[in-house]
C-alpha cells in the first residue's frame, strides 16, 4: 500500500496531468481577459464607444481587486480553505462576470441610458469585467499554489512556464480571432459568447482536478508529510506583516506591476496600433500581436527549464526587461511603420515576455514560506492590478487627448485615427523602471542568499 501511495505522490504522470487540467481553466480565463482587445474599433463603430470609454471598461478589470481588496481576501481564503474551495469559487465568479459583460454588449435595452455618468452599457459591461477580474486573478494565484504543491523541488519553473504557455494560448487565440469572428458574424458580442462557453468547460475541468487534489492530500497524510491543509491551519493573519516587511518580495511585486504594465495594456491597444501606425487591414491586424503569446508558448518553458537546471533567475529577469525597453522604444519611432518590422518587434517582445515570468513566479517560493504563498501571490497580484487598472485608462485618455490625427471612412464607416508615439514612450518608461527593480532584486538576493541564482531542482 505504501508503494502505491509513493508512486502516486511522486508520479510524473499524475503531476503533469494535474497541470494540464488546471491550465485549461486558465486558458479559458485568459481568452476572456483579452477577447475585447482587438474589438476597440468595432466598439467605437457598432456601439459608439469612445477611446476613453474603452479605457474605462478595460481598467475595470482591477476595480474590486484593488479598491475592495478582493484579491488579497482571496489569497487569505486560499491559505485558509485550500485550493479546491478557492479554485471552484473563482471559476464560478469568472463565469458570472463574463455573463454580465456579454449581456451588456449584446442587448439593446441599455441604449440611451446612463449610469454614474457613463453610458449604462459601458458601466454594466465594466462591472461584469470587474467581477471577472476577481475570479481570474484568484484562479491565477490558486493555480500557482497548486503548481508549487505538486512540483516544489522538481520541475517548478518548467511547470509554471508551461501553465503560462497554455494560458497565453488563450490570449493568442483571443487577439488573433476575436475581430475576424466579430466581423464575420456582424456582432461585437459573438467572440465573448465563444469565451463564455469556454469558461463553462474550464469550470468542469477544475471540478475534475478536485478529485486529483483530494487523492494527493490523502497520500501526503498517509505518509505523515505536511499537507496543504495543515499549512492552511498554520496560516495566521499576522503572517501578512512578515510578507510586507520582506524587501525582496517588494522588489518582485514592483517589478511585476511595471513589467506587466508594459505588456498587457499594450496588447489591449496593439491591434489598433497595427491599423493606425502600420496600415494593417482590420481583418489581419490582430494576427501580428497574436504572435506574441504564441512565441511565449514555446519559450517560457525553455527559459523555465534553464532556471530549474542552471539558476540565474535575477539575470533572466534583467534581460527580459531590457528587451521590453528595446521593443517599445522602436515602436515609438514615427518613421518605423513597416508591418514586417512590426512582426519582428512583436517576436522580440515575446522573448522578453517569456524571460521575466519564467523566473519571477518560481522565485517567490524562495522568499516566502509555503503556508504563506497564497497570500504572498495575492498581494503581488494586487499590486499588479493597480497597473492593469490604471495604465489602460491612462493610455485611452492620452490617445483621445493628445493623439487624435483625424478620421477615415472605410466601407462607409467613419473611424478615428491616432498617433501612437506618446503611448509607446509611456510603455518604454515602464520597461526602464522594471529593469531597475530587477537589478535591485539581484542585489537583495546577494545580500540575503535567497538562492534566486541557484537551480530549482534539488539534487
Buried (B, 14 or more C-beta within 10 A) or exposed (E): EEEEBEEBBEEEEBBBEBBBBBBBBBBBBBBBBBBBBBBBBBBBBBBEBBBBBBBBBBBBBBBBBBEEBBBBBBBBBBBBBBBBBBBBBBBBBBBBBBBBBBBBBBEEEBEEEEBEEBBBBBBBBBBBBBBBBBBBBBBBBBBBBBBBBBBBEBBBBBBBBBBBBBBBBBBBBBBBBBBBBBBEEEBBBBBBBBBBEBBBEBBEBBBBBBEBBEBBBBBBBBEEEEBBBEBBEBBEEEBBEBBEEBEBBBBBBBBBBBBBBBBBBBBBBBBBBBBBBBEBEBEBBBBBBBBBBBBBBEBBBBBBBBBBEBBBBBBBBBBBBBBBBBBBBBBBEEEEEEBEBBBEBBBBBBBBBBBBBBBBBBBBBBBBBBBBBBBBBBBBBBBBBBBBBBBBBBBBBBBBEEBEEEEEEEEEEEBBBBBBBBBBBBBBBBBBBBBBBBBBBBEBBEEEEBBBBBBBBEE
